[in-house]
Amino acid sequence: MDSNVLYKSLSARITAEVLGRDQENWPSYFDDLRALVRRVVSEADESGLSADERSALTQQLIEHVMSLEACLPKLRPTNAARLDGVGSA
């Protein structure tokens, strides 16, 4: 399987998971998410990726998680901000 296809699929799933979470302990959550990425990619024998490709994919996904972590306040606005202007005509 192509590593770019895997990256797109996994990064989309990670993003959806992060945005769908109501989490209080975000630092711990992101630490766990990075550990999960490392484990899943390293154990993905059926992917057909070489060790170098797995390493590169892991790095890309870790960087994606880090970018989500950095942007989280912007990605998850408060309820008031989400509802601002809703229902106004």
C-alpha positions in Angstrom: 0.0 0.0 0.0 1.2 3.5 -0.8 2.4 5.5 2.2 0.7 8.7 1.0 -2.6 6.9 0.9 -2.0 5.6 4.4 -1.0 9.0 5.6 -4.2 10.7 4.2 -6.4 8.0 5.6 -4.8 7.9 9.1 -4.4 11.7 9.4 -8.1 12.2 8.5 -9.1 9.7 11.1 -6.9 11.3 13.7 -8.3 14.7 13.0 -11.9 13.5 13.2 -11.1 11.8 16.5 -9.5 14.9 18.0 -12.3 17.2 16.9 -14.9 14.8 18.2 -13.4 14.6 21.7 -14.3 16.5 24.8 -11.1 16.1 26.8 -10.0 17.8 29.9 -6.4 16.5 30.0 -5.3 17.3 26.5 -1.5 17.0 27.1 -1.9 13.4 28.3 -4.3 12.7 25.4 -1.9 13.9 22.8 1.0 11.9 24.4 -1.2 8.8 24.2 -2.1 9.6 20.7 1.5 9.9 19.6 2.3 6.6 21.3 -0.6 4.9 19.5 0.6 6.3 16.2 4.1 4.8 16.8 2.6 1.4 17.8 0.1 1.1 15.0 2.5 2.1 12.2 5.3 -0.1 13.6 3.0 -3.1 13.8 1.3 -2.6 10.4 3.0 -5.6 8.7 0.2 -6.0 6.2 0.8 -2.5 4.8 3.8 -3.7 2.8 5.8 -0.7 3.8 9.5 -1.0 4.3 11.1 0.0 7.6 12.2 3.3 6.1 8.7 4.0 4.8 7.2 3.2 8.2 9.6 5.5 9.9 8.8 8.3 7.5 5.0 7.7 7.9 5.3 7.7 11.7 7.2 11.0 11.5 4.5 12.5 9.3 1.7 11.4 11.5 3.5 12.6 14.7 3.9 16.0 13.1 0.2 16.0 12.2 -0.7 15.3 15.8 1.6 18.0 16.9 0.0 20.5 14.5 -3.4 19.5 15.8 -2.2 20.0 19.4 -0.8 23.5 18.5 -4.1 24.5 16.8 -6.5 22.9 19.2 -7.9 26.2 20.7 -8.6 27.5 17.2 -10.1 24.1 16.0 -12.4 23.8 19.0 -14.0 27.1 19.7 -16.2 27.6 22.7 -19.9 27.0 22.4 -20.6 30.7 22.4 -18.3 31.2 19.5 -19.8 28.3 17.6 -23.3 29.7 18.1 -22.4 33.3 17.3 -24.7 34.4 14.5 -26.6 31.2 14.4 -30.3 31.8 14.0 -29.9 35.4 13.1 -31.5 36.5 9.8 
